């Protein structure tokens, strides 16, 4: 038990991953830390980070900033703002690698049509991306093509029980069953 806690301390940790639109509104977010215990605190943090970064041109490469004792690495594509937050002691390169993996995976899954409308239409895929990248703050994967591949394979698993299917998969399955029952 003691060695696990030492490993956990040495392991880089992500506090949150945010995907906001060009007005600072949530598209997809995931918090892995208790630093923001309430929804109001989370919203205030998102608004603060968005306000402080919106005038910066983070379109060609990722930018790094300090906000409320956290390091935030961010990048903008079209009308989407991608953010990865870590503790002030975290390595910026690791945070940037997580950010790039998220951006690459989303770009692949949205077939390079990275904008708010497309992101909202494929929100299930983006949320699955977040689950493949980080679990409980621990980094699982940073390679965008591997992340996108895992998400795509989840999305095609028609034999998965309904409880493990995404909303769009469940609707497709229900539609298929309804069509079969009507054709009988």
N, C-alpha and C positions, 0 to 999 in steps of 0.2 A: 504494500500500500504506500509506503514512504517513497519508493522509487518512482511510482506513478506521479505523485505530486511534484517531485523534482523535475521529471520529464515534462509535465504540464507547464511548469514555470519556465522551462527552457524553450519550449515550443512557441513559435510565433502565434499570435492570437489576433483575430479580427473582431472588432467591436460591432461593426455594422456594414452592410452594403446597401447603398441607396441608388435608385434609378428615379430621377425626377424629370419633369418636363421643363420646357423653357420658361414657365411661370413659377417654378418651384413646387408644383403640386406632385404628389406621389404617383408613380407609375407602378413600381415594385420596390419594396423595402424589406429588409430582414435585419433584426437586431439580435446580437449574440451576447450582449453585456447588460449588466444591471445599472450601468451608468445613467441611463434615462429610464427611471422606474415607471413613469406614467406616459400615457399617450400625449398629454400636453407637453411634457419634457421632450419627448421624441419630436413632436411637431416644431417646437421652439428650436431645437438643434438643427433640424432640416432647414428651417427658414433662415437661421443664422448662417449656415454653411452656404446655402444658395445665394443669399444676399451678398456675402463677402466674395463669392467666386464669379458671379454672373458677368462682371465687366472684364474678366480675364479671358484671353483667347486661348483656351485649352483644347484646340481642335486638332493641331498637328501632333502634339505629344502630351503625355500626362504632366500635370502640374502638382506641386506638393504644397500644403499649407498647414499651419497649426491652428486648431480651434478648440477652445475649452479643454486644454491639456490632452489633446488627441492629435495625431497626425492624420490628415485627410489627403488622399491622393485622388485626383479627379481628371476626367476627360469628357469632352462634349462631342457628340456626333449629331448633326442635324438639330432637331429640337429636343434631344435627350441628353441629360446630364448624369454621368456615371460617377459614383463616389465609393471609395473604400476607406474605412476608418480603422485605425489601430491606436494602441496606447502610445504615449510620448516616447517610450523607450524602444518601440518597435523599429525594425529596419525598413527604411523607406523603399528600398529595392524590392523587398518581399511584398510589401503592400502594392507597389506598382505592378509586380508580376501578377498578383491576384486580380487587380483592376484590368490588366491587359487580357488575361484569360477570360474574364467576364465579358469584356467588349468583343473579343474575337468570337466567343461562343454565340453571343447574341447576334453578331453580324452574320455568322454562318447560318444560324437557325432562321433568321429573317431574310436570308438570301441577299445580303448587302443592302436591303431596303430598310435601313435603320431609322425609323421615325416613330413618333408617338402613336399614330393610328395603327401602324403595323405591330408595334409593341403591345398595344392594348388588345388587338385581335389575337395575339399569340402569348397572352399573359401566362397561361399555363406552362408554356415552354420556358419562359424567363424565370418563373418561380422554381421550376425544376432545375434550371441552371444554378440558381443560388444554392439549392440543396446539394448539388454535385460539387460545388466549389468549396463550401464551408459547412461544417457541422459543429454546432455548439461553440463556435469561435475558432475551432481547429481547421486549418487549411487541409483540404483533401486533394484538390487537383487545381493546377493553374494552366494547363494546356488547353486552349480554346477548342481545338479540333476534337480532343478526347472528351471534353465536357459536352460539346454539341453532339458527338456520337452517342454518348450515354443517354442524353436527353431524347434524341431521335429514336433510340432503341426502346426506351420506356414508352414513347408515344405510339410505337407500332405493335406493342404487345397486346393483341386482342384477347389472348387467353387469360390475362390477368383478372383476378376477382374484381368485382365492381368497386370494392372499397379501395383498391390500389390504383384504379384508373384515374386519369385526369378528368376534369369536367367535360372537356370536349370529347374524350374517348367514351365516357359514360353516355353522353347524349347520342353519339354515333351508334353505340351498341343498342341503346333503347330504340332509336329510330329504325335500326335493322330488325329488331324483334317485332316492332309494331308493323312494319312493312310485311314481314313474313306472316304474322297472324292475320292481317287483312287479306293477303293473297290466298289463304287456305280456303 
